Amino acid sequence: MMKPRVIVTRKWPAAVEQVLAERFDTTLNAGDIPFTATQIKAALLNFDAVLPTVSDKLPAEIFPEQPQARIIGNFGVGFSHIDTEAAKQRGIAVTNTPGVLTDCTADIAMSLLLAVARRTGEGERQLRAGEWKGWCPTHMIGAKVTGKTIGIIGMGRIGKAMARRAHFGFGMKVVFFNRSRVDDEETRAMEAAQLPSIEAVLEQADFVSLHCPGGAENRNLINAERLGRMKNSAFLINTARGDVVDEGALADALENGVIAGAGLDVFAQEPHVPERLIRLENTVLLPHLGSATEETRVAMGMKVVDNITAFFAGEPIPDRVV
């Protein structure tokens, strides 16, 4: 019996690629060169499974009318880069990799919060440039973190993990907005308060951390009006999706002192980062490192393996989104 033909759009951890090669007729991307839209369309035409990452774009127009592909095994929890309705119309299943990247993404969010509050990026740049003149009482004064209020937008797995770090690690008060009611032992243990609107969270929080899905529904969720609701001493942290924030409005807010700073791991048009954000000293910018640990990236890859293995075996798919 012939093995299903599988194509991987980027280089994955070696341990995962080995398992894929053993189970399937697998085409790997050894050079790690991003696929073009034409290549992705060709993959959908010629392979039984296409395994993209969150950096690949799969809009409706990329889907052929009669694809060979029967499943898209996405390497990542977010799937707003895939037109799931177009996939569904053509009978293609779509899966993602939830759960396994929760802690590492929350770790990065907390790293960004600390770095932007305490100006560690600025400090390291100054030191490496040989510009540090020595300790003095007024040098590079930042913002205290312990005991402040953190506002979480999106109290799912990662939002809760971030809230735990903030509350139990730094004694922070937790307020949050979530579209559905969240009332469980975990949030009660943190004495986390669910507020009725995003605006209410923005007005109370010293740090706002975004953990909501991307895509059309949440595009520019944080816009000029909502940035204006934040304290001018507050900081915005985004490890969710770049399109959740209006980057132009954010640059305006940072340049004009509407808010104090921002820590960003994701951007609307990755790998492009707006020059205005790069120029600002009150930003900490990372190249989408949220899940970038060996343990997490292998676990993500193995989730994809489990999903497509179940699919081709005719079994229920663990992480099916379409």
VENKA-V762592 format. One line per field, one symbol per residue. ss: DSSP state (a for helix, b for strand, c for the rest). psi: psi as a letter, one per 30 degrees, with the letter a starting at -180 (. if undefined). burial: 1 if it has 16 or more other ideal C-beta (glycine too) atoms within 10 Angstrom, else 0. A space follows every 50 residues. Layout:
ss: ???
psi: ???
burial: ???
//
This chain:
ss: ccccbbbbcccccaaaaaaaaaacbbbcccccccccaaaaaaaaaaccbb bcbccccbcaaaccccccccbbbcbccccccbcaaaaaacccbbbccccc caaaaaaaaaaaaaaaaacaaaaaaaaaccccccccccccccccccccbb bbbcccaaaaaaaaaaaaaaccbbbbbcccccccaaaaacccbbcccaaa aaaaccbbbbcccccaaacccbcaaaacccccccbbbbcccaaabcaaaa aaaaacccccbbbbccccbccbccaaaaacccbbbccccccccaaaaaaa aaaaaaaaaaaacccccccbcc
psi: kkkkkkkkflklkeeeeeeeeefljkjliefhkkkleeeeeeeffflfkk illffkkileffkleilekfkjjkilekgffkjfeeeefggkkklailef geeeeeeeeeeeeeeeegheeeeeeeeffgfkglklfgkhkakkekfakk kkjjhaeeeeeeeeeeefeghkkkllkkelkjjleeeeefhkkklfleee eeffkfkkkkhllaleegkhejaeeeefflkfglkkkjgckeffkjeeee eeeeeggelelkjkfllehkgkkkeeeefkfgkkkliigegileeeeeee efeeeeefeeeffglkkehkf.
burial: 00011111110110011011000101111000001000011011001111 11110101000110001011111111111111110110000111111101 11111111111111111110110001000000000000000110100111 11111111111111111001011111110001000010010101100101 11111111111111100110110001101110011111111111111011 10110001111111111100001100100101111101111000011111 1111111111110000101011
//
